[in-house]
Amino acid sequence: MKNPNKKPLTVQTVLKQLLCIFLSVIVLAPLYLVLINSFKTKSEAARMNLSLPTQWVFTNYPDVFKKAKLLTGFGNSMLYSFASTTAGVLLCAMAAYVLSRKRTKLNNFIYYFFICGLFFPVNYITLVRVFQWMGLTNTSLGIILVFTSAMIPFCVFTIYSFVETIPRELDEAAVIDGANPVMLFFRVILPLLKPTLMTCFVLQFMGVWNDFLTPLYLSSKSKLHPMTMSVYQFFGKEGSNWNYVFADIVLTVIPVIAVYAVGQRYIIGGVTAGAVKG
């Protein structure tokens, strides 16, 4: 018996499926190439083909950890990513809530001033001079401050739109029950912002983790270099050992994939939540 809910197979549907398969192959092929070649010997990895290794070499990964000193780079990247993203998302949530609830001329100006940051690039020359004057050059705090400030425009814009969907009656009810402004935000509003906060956290974490230019301009000490710069320096030293280079790349992208896998279900909800006001 035929399923009445099943749509008939048409040429258009087949073409869409083929297009999706083609795009998936384009995206997954480089990832597969990097992963499979990270388990090959030096001579096999230099061919950069998609065939399975004739001899699986699992020692490439511990060797890379020793040669590239990835433990330091990994620790720096985790520090920069988690510290700046956590602080940035929380501060932006507080700012977006105030700017949304109190529509004064000053607050509207501040909001649109933040939004302007979406359209202007970072001027690293000026930033370096400012950091030299403030004594923040070659410091972890300076790098974290730059990453935190860089995410303000996007996070404020995203969270601001989500706050608009939260009824003001919740604020009034909490105030009547005796909640002060701090309790109102952290106990009532913040839990409701979870989808958009997770969206901002995941996207900004990935951006900070993959950032190369900011640490390059603001730190000349190798002990402050994140994973991206460790990979770059390792490639310069071991450019002929592609098995090590591929293993290094795999180790670099694992945390990003893990964070995205955990928070991906919040991204769609956080992005689309503000589309329909409830």
Secondary structure, 3 states (H helix, E strand, C coil): CCCCCCCCCCHHHHHHHHHHHHHHHHHHHHHHHHHHHCCCCHHHHHHCCCCCCCCCCCCHHHHHHHHHCHHHHHHHHHHHHHHHHHHHHHHHHHHHHHHHHCCCHHHHHHHHHHHHCCCCCCCHHHHHHHHHHHCCCCCHHHHHHHHHHHCHHHHHHHHHHHHCCCCHHHHHHHHHCCCCHHHHHHHHHHHHCHHHHHHHHHHHHHHHHHCCHHHHHHCCCHHHCCHHHHHHHHHHHCCCCHHHHHHHHHHHHHHHHHHHHHHHHHHHHHHHHHHCCC
